[in-house]
Amino acid sequence: MSDIIHRFKVGQTVEIQPSKLRRAVAGRYAITQLLPCDWNDPQYRLKSEDEKHERIVPERDLSSVA
């Protein structure tokens, strides 16, 4: 069992860090679900108002929105 804690909470707004490997719409995403860790990195299910689908993104690729 992992002792790693999710830094973000359901309902919180975050931004996805740019990546050459991920095509994501720029802007804010709402966290809809906390997911298990992958390689000691918590994961999240995110939804943008500008996309019809949800995304699964590791915590290392997210930043909080002030």
N, C-alpha and C positions, 0 to 999 in steps of 0.2 A: 504494500500500500504506500502511496506517495504522500509526502507531507507538503507538497507544493501547493500554494494558495493562489487562486486567481486574483489578479490585481484589479480587474474591472468587474462590474456587476451588471446583471440583467437590467436593461433599460438605459444604461449609460451610453452616451454618445462618444464615438471614437473616430479617428481617421486612420486609414491604411497607409503605411509607408510605401512610397513608389518602389516598384521592382520591375526588372526586365522580364521576369518569369511570370508575372501576374498582370493580366489586363483587368483593371478595376476602374470604375467610374470615380473620378475625383470627387471629394466631398465627404460628408459626414455619414456615418453608419451607426445604427442603433444595435446594441447587443441584444439578441433575442434568446440566447441559450448559452450556458457554460458547458463546455465539453471536456472530456478527460484529457490528460496530458499526453503529448506525443514527444518522446525523447526529452522528458523533463521540462517541456514548454507547454503551459496551459493553452487550450484552444477555445475559440469562440465561434458561435454562429452569428452572423451579422446580416442586417438588411438595410439597404439604401432606399430612399424614396424614389430614386431615379432608375432602379432596376426591378425587374419582376421576380428575380430569384434571390436566394440567400447565399451567402458565402461562408466557408469555414476558413478561419485565419488564425495562425499561431500568435500568441501574445507578443513575441519579439517583433512582429510586423505592425503593431498598433501603437498609437499615441493618443493620449487623452486630449479632449477639447476643452479649452478654458471656458 
